[in-house]
Amino acid sequence: MKVIFVHHSCFVVEMEDVVLIFDYFEGNRVTGYTFTGVLPVFDKDKSIYFFASHKHQDHFDMNILKLAEDYEDIHFILSKDTKMSPNFMKKHGIPERVKKCIEYVIPDKKYEIGKVTVKTLRSTDAGVAFLVKTCGKTIYHAGDLHNWKMEHVGELINGKMERDYRHQIRKLEGEHINVAFVVLDPRLGEYTDLGFSYFMKNVEADYVFPMHMWQDYSAIEKYKQKCDNHLYTDRIMDIEKENQVFDMDNLK
């Protein structure tokens, strides 16, 4: 199994005959940032699954639908808030056959789609988080499910945010996750690792990739220095750049 950090919250998980792509968007879509990560070209014999956790521009790009022209066995598993009408898709040059390739998903549901089983969690921001099982592996992608604690909103809202986040993460109890992609957003200052730390302490995951870092990867090392439990820190992958490739089969 190979994992590619494309950029921001976009990761590719490539297995023997299945490829999972999470939350891809073209690099110039977000004002003020120049993301350089690009999608690789995949083996056309593989089953391709694109996931979009919600419609925010740093998580969803409708141009992914045009890739249906390049791959025969392709699927789009999209949060329902991204839903587009047939006329809208036609106007933007999306191939007609794409409609049959899309599964719009809602929180707290289970879906069997081709070679994958997908369970959704409810995001604390918008859309869903994904728990995906395929090829004997379990993959978690948080989307924007996070404990978004902020000083200016007050304790009432922050308290509800924390309760909602923990409630969703508890739904992963009993799952053995091979690879997890979890928010570690440095914009939150002293609260950057609040949700990340709760996940590490309460979810059984072999390898955890921080994400949503807005090209500031220093948050990873800061968390590792802060946390003195090597059972947690040894599982955290060090992301240094876009288009970084991780060969998971060669990791101890």
C-alpha positions as CSV (number, residue, x, y, z in Angstrom):
1,M,0.0,0.0,0.0
2,K,1.3,3.4,-0.9
3,V,0.1,6.8,0.4
4,I,0.7,10.1,-1.4
5,F,0.2,13.4,0.3
6,V,-0.9,15.6,-2.6
7,H,-1.7,18.8,-0.7
8,H,-3.7,20.2,2.2
9,S,-6.3,17.5,3.0
10,C,-5.8,15.5,-0.2
11,F,-4.3,12.1,0.0
12,V,-4.1,9.2,-2.4
13,V,-4.1,5.6,-1.1
14,E,-3.0,3.2,-3.7
15,M,-3.4,-0.6,-3.3
16,E,-3.0,-3.5,-5.7
17,D,-6.2,-3.0,-7.6
18,V,-7.9,0.0,-5.9
19,V,-7.1,3.7,-5.6
20,L,-8.7,6.0,-3.1
21,I,-8.4,9.8,-3.6
22,F,-9.7,12.1,-0.8
23,D,-10.6,15.7,-1.0
24,Y,-8.7,16.7,-4.1
25,F,-8.8,20.2,-5.6
26,E,-6.7,22.0,-8.1
27,G,-4.0,24.0,-6.5
28,N,-5.0,27.5,-7.5
29,R,-8.5,27.3,-6.2
30,V,-7.9,28.8,-2.7
31,T,-7.2,32.5,-2.6
32,G,-3.8,33.3,-1.0
33,Y,-2.3,29.8,-1.4
34,T,-0.4,28.1,-4.2
35,F,-0.7,24.4,-3.7
36,T,1.6,22.5,-6.1
37,G,0.4,19.0,-5.5
38,V,-0.8,17.1,-8.5
39,L,-2.5,13.7,-9.0
40,P,-0.5,10.9,-10.5
41,V,-1.7,9.0,-13.5
42,F,-3.1,5.7,-12.3
43,D,-3.2,2.2,-13.9
44,K,-6.3,2.1,-16.0
45,D,-7.0,-1.4,-14.8
46,K,-7.5,-0.3,-11.2
47,S,-10.8,0.8,-9.6
48,I,-10.6,4.5,-8.9
49,Y,-12.6,6.1,-6.0
50,F,-12.8,9.8,-5.5
51,F,-14.1,11.1,-2.1
52,A,-15.2,14.6,-1.3
53,S,-16.1,15.2,2.3
54,H,-17.9,18.5,1.7
55,K,-18.2,21.4,-0.8
56,H,-15.6,23.9,0.6
57,Q,-13.2,24.9,-2.1
58,D,-10.2,23.4,-0.2
59,H,-11.9,20.0,-0.3
60,F,-13.9,19.7,-3.5
61,D,-13.3,20.4,-7.1
62,M,-16.0,19.5,-9.6
63,N,-13.3,19.0,-12.3
64,I,-12.5,15.6,-10.8
65,L,-15.6,14.4,-12.6
66,K,-14.0,15.0,-15.9
67,L,-11.5,12.2,-15.1
68,A,-14.3,9.8,-15.9
69,E,-13.1,10.2,-19.5
70,D,-9.7,8.6,-18.5
71,Y,-10.8,5.7,-16.3
72,E,-13.4,3.1,-17.1
73,D,-13.9,1.9,-13.5
74,I,-14.3,5.1,-11.6
75,H,-16.6,6.2,-8.7
76,F,-17.3,9.5,-7.0
77,I,-18.4,9.3,-3.4
78,L,-19.4,12.8,-2.6
79,S,-21.0,14.5,0.4
80,K,-24.6,15.5,-0.5
81,D,-23.9,19.2,0.0
82,T,-21.8,19.0,-3.2
83,K,-24.8,17.8,-5.3
84,M,-25.0,19.3,-8.8
85,S,-28.0,19.2,-11.2
86,P,-27.7,17.4,-14.6
87,N,-28.0,20.7,-16.3
88,F,-25.3,22.2,-14.2
89,M,-22.9,19.4,-15.0
90,K,-23.7,19.5,-18.7
91,K,-23.1,23.3,-18.8
92,H,-19.6,22.7,-17.3
93,G,-18.6,19.9,-19.6
94,I,-19.1,16.9,-17.4
95,P,-19.6,13.7,-19.4
96,E,-23.1,12.3,-19.4
97,R,-22.0,8.9,-18.0
98,V,-20.7,10.5,-14.8
99,K,-24.2,10.7,-13.4
100,K,-24.1,6.9,-13.0
101,C,-20.7,7.1,-11.3
102,I,-21.7,9.4,-8.4
103,E,-23.0,8.4,-5.0
104,Y,-24.1,11.3,-2.9
105,V,-23.7,10.4,0.8
106,I,-25.1,11.7,4.1
107,P,-23.8,11.3,7.7
108,D,-24.3,8.2,9.8
109,K,-24.9,5.8,6.9
110,K,-23.2,2.7,5.4
111,Y,-22.7,2.3,1.7
112,E,-21.5,-0.7,-0.4
113,I,-20.0,0.8,-3.6
114,G,-18.1,-1.6,-5.9
115,K,-15.1,-2.8,-4.0
116,V,-15.4,-0.5,-1.0
117,T,-17.6,-0.3,2.1
118,V,-18.0,3.3,3.3
119,K,-19.3,4.5,6.7
120,T,-19.9,8.2,7.2
121,L,-19.6,10.3,10.3
122,R,-21.2,13.7,10.8
123,S,-18.7,16.6,10.5
124,T,-18.5,19.3,13.1
125,D,-18.2,21.8,10.2
126,A,-19.7,20.6,6.9
127,G,-20.4,17.3,5.2
128,V,-19.0,14.0,6.4
129,A,-15.9,12.1,7.5
130,F,-15.2,8.7,5.8
131,L,-14.4,5.3,7.2
132,V,-13.5,3.1,4.2
133,K,-12.8,-0.6,4.1
134,T,-11.3,-2.3,1.0
135,C,-8.7,-4.9,0.2
136,G,-8.5,-5.9,3.8
137,K,-7.6,-2.4,5.0
138,T,-9.5,0.3,6.9
139,I,-8.9,4.0,6.0
140,Y,-10.2,7.0,7.9
141,H,-10.4,10.5,6.5
142,A,-11.7,13.2,8.8
143,G,-12.7,15.9,6.2
144,D,-13.4,18.8,8.5
145,L,-14.5,16.7,11.5
146,H,-12.5,18.4,14.2
147,N,-12.7,20.1,17.6
148,W,-12.7,23.7,16.1
149,K,-12.2,25.5,19.4
150,M,-11.7,29.3,19.0
151,E,-11.4,32.1,21.6
152,H,-13.8,34.5,20.0
153,V,-16.9,32.3,19.9
154,G,-17.3,31.7,23.7
155,E,-17.5,28.7,25.9
156,L,-21.1,27.8,25.1
157,I,-20.3,27.2,21.4
158,N,-16.8,25.7,22.2
159,G,-18.4,23.3,24.7
160,K,-20.9,22.1,22.2
161,M,-18.2,21.7,19.6
162,E,-16.1,19.5,21.9
163,R,-19.1,17.3,22.8
164,D,-20.1,16.9,19.2
165,Y,-16.5,16.0,18.1
166,R,-16.0,13.5,20.9
167,H,-19.4,11.9,20.1
168,Q,-18.4,11.3,16.5
169,I,-15.0,10.0,17.3
170,R,-16.5,7.5,19.8
171,K,-18.3,5.9,16.8
172,L,-14.8,4.6,15.8
173,E,-14.6,2.6,18.9
174,G,-13.7,-1.0,18.1
175,E,-12.4,-0.2,14.7
176,H,-8.8,-1.1,13.8
177,I,-7.7,1.7,11.4
178,N,-4.7,1.1,9.2
179,V,-4.3,4.6,8.0
180,A,-6.0,7.8,9.3
181,F,-6.0,11.3,8.0
182,V,-6.7,13.7,10.8
183,V,-7.0,17.6,11.1
184,L,-4.1,19.4,12.7
185,D,-4.8,23.1,11.8
186,P,-2.1,25.6,13.0
187,R,-4.5,28.5,12.6
188,L,-6.1,27.5,15.9
189,G,-3.0,28.5,17.9
190,E,-3.0,26.9,21.3
191,Y,-5.9,24.7,20.4
192,T,-4.2,23.3,17.2
193,D,-3.9,19.8,18.5
194,L,-7.0,19.6,20.7
195,G,-9.0,17.3,18.3
196,F,-5.9,15.5,17.0
197,S,-4.8,14.6,20.6
198,Y,-8.2,13.2,21.4
199,F,-8.2,11.1,18.3
200,M,-4.7,9.7,19.1
201,K,-5.8,8.8,22.7
202,N,-9.1,7.2,21.7
203,V,-8.8,5.5,18.3
204,E,-6.7,2.5,17.4
205,A,-4.8,3.6,14.3
206,D,-1.5,2.2,13.0
207,Y,-0.4,5.3,11.1
208,V,-1.8,8.8,11.4
209,F,-1.3,11.6,8.8
210,P,-1.9,15.1,10.0
211,M,-3.7,17.3,7.5
212,H,-5.4,20.7,6.9
213,M,-2.1,22.4,7.8
214,W,-2.2,25.1,5.2
215,Q,1.4,24.3,4.2
216,D,2.7,24.9,7.7
217,Y,4.0,21.4,8.6
218,S,5.8,22.6,11.8
219,A,2.7,21.7,13.8
220,I,3.6,18.1,13.5
221,E,7.0,18.4,15.3
222,K,5.4,20.8,17.9
223,Y,2.9,18.2,18.8
224,K,5.5,15.5,19.0
225,Q,7.6,17.6,21.4
226,K,4.6,18.4,23.5
227,C,3.4,14.8,23.7
228,D,5.7,12.5,25.8
229,N,3.9,9.3,24.9
230,H,5.8,7.5,22.2
231,L,2.9,5.1,21.6
232,Y,1.2,8.1,20.1
233,T,4.1,10.0,18.4
234,D,5.6,6.9,16.8
235,R,2.4,6.5,14.8
236,I,2.4,10.0,13.4
237,M,3.8,10.4,9.9
238,D,6.1,13.4,9.2
239,I,4.8,15.4,6.3
240,E,7.4,17.7,4.8
241,K,6.2,18.7,1.3
242,E,3.5,18.3,-1.3
243,N,3.6,15.2,-3.5
244,Q,5.4,13.3,-0.7
245,V,5.1,9.5,-1.1
246,F,5.0,7.0,1.7
247,D,5.6,3.3,1.1
248,M,3.4,1.8,3.9
249,D,4.5,-1.8,3.3
250,N,8.1,-0.9,4.2
251,L,7.2,0.7,7.5
252,K,7.8,-1.1,10.7
